[in-house]
Amino acid sequence: MQLTGDNSYKLIKWGVGIKYLRKYMKEYKPQVAICILGVTSLIAKIASFGLDIEIISTDHNSFERPVDAPLTKVHYISKFWLNKIYKNVTVLTKADKKYIGKRLKHVTVMPNPLSLDPLSIEDRNRPLPNETKIVLDSKENIILAAGRLDAWFVKGFDLLIKAWGELQERYKSENKILDWKLQIAGKGSEKSLRFLRDICKTCGVIDSVEFLGFQTCMEEIFKKASVFVLSSRYEGFGLVLIEAMSQGCACIAADYRGRQSEIITNSGEGILYEPNNQHTLTNSIEKLIENLNYRKELQVGAILRSKYYTLDKTIDRWETFLNNFI
């Protein structure tokens, strides 16, 4: 049942949702309801009134925002006030739990699960399985990024393109050929696409940047790319980063106040840099292009690290949490 839509229909849809959800709760008598984001959690809380069912609200967005992109009043109220009515709130990162502090009583860190199967590898000291070696050896000279084009400011695509232009200029000044290309996957409006292409023209990289549009099979795109860049100005978690790591991309990520450093925990798993720092991003990309051995080291390290987020391990974390919760 779709519980969101045009404003004129939202209240009706929510009312119908409450009615049928309460009927379901009465029939099946769950001890706990796990709800995704604010609206669903509130609907479940209302529907469960008097039924002795505990509501766990799972919040998948960062509680902390930069000054130039603050939470709206509605989101602030939802996160820091409405969340007080639930038995427990799960957040994606330790950084968010720390930021919340004492404003919410019961907060549990529960990162998103990885839906892709990581490439097969046991540890760094064993030979790579043949199927994994084939994927890594066949990777192309591609720097990949992914996200909605209409969210280009949040995703930092303008900074990434400018960093790519800076690197191109550096190679030209040294009479070197940069036989790599930058690909950005994700849908967006014509306005956003034109804006980003104009930046490409200004930076002189229009011929080496490809906008792939919406892709139904990102797994194959990840497998082709040698390097993945998360250039976001702010990011609550970075599921796309974990997906890229699982398919053997050497990754560079802007670390928004410690959140991405919970994913990339050391220099053998990826490169972290401060958001908005175009020059450092340029240097990081150049390092991975020039240093094949380090690039391959990060590709292996990324695969190994991504296994922490596999579905089976996420289920184990939820089962442990629920057993203690109930």
N, C-alpha and C positions, 0 to 999 in steps of 0.2 A: 504494500500500500504506500503510495507516495504522499508524504506528509508536508511537502513544501510546494510552492507554486506561486501564482500571481497573488498579490496582496489581498484582493477581494475574495479569494477562495481559501486563504490560509486557515482562518478560524474554523470554517466549516470542515476542512480536511482534518484539522487537529481534533475537533470534536468527534468526528467519526473515528479517528484513530484511537482516541481515548476509550470510546465505547467498545470497539472490537478488541483492543488490547486488554481491557479489564475482563471481558468475557473469556479471553484466552487464559488470563491469569487465574481466574476462578476455576476453570476447567482443569488446568494442569498443575496448579499450586506450586510454582517454583519457589525455592528459598531465596534466590537472587536473580535480579535482572541486570544484565550488563548492557549499557546504552551508549551509543556513539554520539558524542557532541551534545550541545546544550538543549536544543529543541526536543530531541528524542528523549533525553533524560528527564526533562520537565514533564513531558507527556506521560512517561512511565511512572513518575512519582505521583501524578494526579490519579492515574488509572489504578495504582496499587493502594490507594488510601484505604486503611482499615483491613488490609489483606495480609499483614505480617510478611511482606516481601521487601527485602533490602535492595536498594538501588545503588549500583556502581556506575558512576559517570566517567566515561573515558574521553578525555580532552586531547585532541590530536593537533592542536595548534599551540604555538609558543605563548607563554604568559607574559613574556618580556618583549618589548618592541623598541626600536630606536626612536629618538626624538622626532625625526622627520617622517615617521610612519607609526604614530601611536595607535593604541587600541581605541575603537569607537566606544562611546558611552555604553551602548548596548552590550558589546563584547566584554567590557570591563565589569559591568554588573553581573553578566552571566558567569564569568570566570571567578570573580572574587566574592560574590554575594550569593547567587543562586546555588553555586557548588557547595555552599555550607549546609544545604538541606539533605545532601546525600550521605550515605554511610561511608563511602570512600570515593575518592577521585583518582584516576590513574592519569599520569602524564608521561610524555615520551622520553624525558631526559632528567638526569640528576640536577642539571643546571636549572631547570624549571622548578623542581622541588625546592631547591635552595632559594630561588627567587621568591617563591610563594611564602616561605618561612612559616610563621605562626598564623597567617591569615586564613589558612584552612587546616583543620585538625588532622585529618586522615588522608594522606597523599602517598600513592605508591607509584614507583617508576616502572613502566611497562612499555618498552619500545615496540614499534611496529614489526610485524613479521615479514620476512623475505618470502615472496611468492615464487621466485625463480629457483631452480635447482643450481647450486654452485657447481662450477666445473670440478671434476674429480681430482682430489689431491689430498694426501695424508699429512705430510709435513715437509719442511724445506729440505730435509736431509735424505729424502728418498727420491728416486727417479720419477719424473712426471709420468702419469699414465698416458698411454699413446693417444687417446682421444683428446686429452687436455693439451698435450704437446702440439697436436695438429692445429688446434684452435689458436694457441699462442703464437705458433710459428707463421700462421697465415694472416695475422693481423695486419691491417693496412695503415698507411701514414695518415691517420685521421685523429683529429682532436674533436671530441664530441661533447655537446652540452644538450640538455633537454629540459623542457618546461613550457608553460603557456606563454606565447609571445605577448599577449596582452598584459602579462605581469612582468614585462621586460625590466622595469625598474627594480622590483623585488629580486628577480632572478639575476640581475646584473649583466644582462646580455650586452648592453651598451659598453660596459667596462671590458667585457671579454673581447668584443670586436676591436675596441681601441687597443687593448693589450696585444691582440693579434697583429694589428697594424704597426704597433711599435716594434714587434719582433721582425716583421717584414722589412721595415726600414733599417733595422740593425743588420740584417743579412745583406741587404743591398749595399750598405756602406762598407761592408767587408767583402764585397764581390762574391758572395755565396748564394747558392740557390736553395730556397726553402721548398722542397718538393712535398709539402704536407698541405692538408686542407682542414678547415674548420667546418664542422657540421652542427647545426642546431635543429633538434627535433622538437616538434610541438605545434599545435594549431594556434591560430590567432586571426585577428581581423586584418583586412587589407591595410588599414591605417597603421597598425603596429608593424606589419611587414614592410611597408614603405619606409617607415621611420628607421627601422634597423638597416634596411638596404641603403638608405641615404648615409648612414654612418659608415657603412662599408665603402661607399663611393668616396666619402671624405677622407677615409683612412687609406684609400688605394688598395683595398683587398676584395673588391666585388667579385673578382674571378676566382678567389680561393675560399670563399665562404658559401656554403650551401644551406638553404633552409628546406628541411625535409618535410615539413608539415606534420600532420597527425600520422602516427605509425601504429599499426595494429600488432606488430611483433617487434617490440623493442629488444627482446632477447637477441635476435640476430644482428640488430644494429650495434648492440654492446659488444658482441663477439668480433665484429669487424674492426672496431675502434681500438687503437693502441692506448689512447689517453682519454680520460673523462675529466671535465672541469665543472665543479659546482661553484659558480661565481656569485652566488646570492649575497645581496646586501644584508639580509637577515633570513634565517631559516630555522624552523622549529625543530627539525630532526634531520631529514635528508634521506628518505627512502630510496629515491632515485640513485643516490650515491652508493647505497648498499647493493642495489641491483647491478650497477656498473661494476662494482668490485667483484661481485659473484661471477661475472663473465670475463674476468681477467683483464679489466682496464686498470692501467696505472692511474691513480686518481689524485687530483689537486682540488682542495676544497677550502673555501672561505669559512673560517671558524667563527661563527657568531656567538661570542661570549661563552665559549666552552662547549657548545652543543655538538659540533662536528668532531671535536677532539675526543668525544665519547665513542665515536665510531672509528676514526683513525687515531689509534692510541700511541703510535710510535712511528719513527721515520722509515721503518721497514714495511709499513702498511699504506703509506701515502704521504702527500705533502699538504701541510696546512699553511694558510696565510691569513693576514688580517683583512677583513672585508673592506672594500673600497680602495684597496692598495693596488692600483693598476700596474705599477712598475714591478712590484714583487710577483704579481701574477705572470707578467711577461717573463721574468727570470725563471720562474718555476716551469713554465711551458718549455722554455729553451733548454733547461736542464734535462728534461725528460726526452726531448728530441735528440739532444747531443749525446746523452749517456745511455747507450743501449743496455749495458749491464745493469745499471740502476733501474731502468724502466722495467726490465724483466724481473728484477728482484721485487719491485712493487707489485707487479702483476700477480706473482705467486703469493706475496703477503696479503694482497687484497682478497684473493680467493679464500685463503685460510681464515681471515678475520670475518668475512661475510657469513661463515658458518655459525657464528654466534647467534645470528638472527633467523636461522631456518625455522620452518613452521613447527617441526617437532620440538625444538628447544623452547619456542614461544609457548607451545601448549604446556610443556612441563612447568614453565614459569607461572602460567595462569593456574594450573592445577595446584601448585604449591601455595600460591596466594589464596585461592578459594578455600583450600583445606584449612588454612589458618584463619581465614575470614569467617567461615561458617562455624 
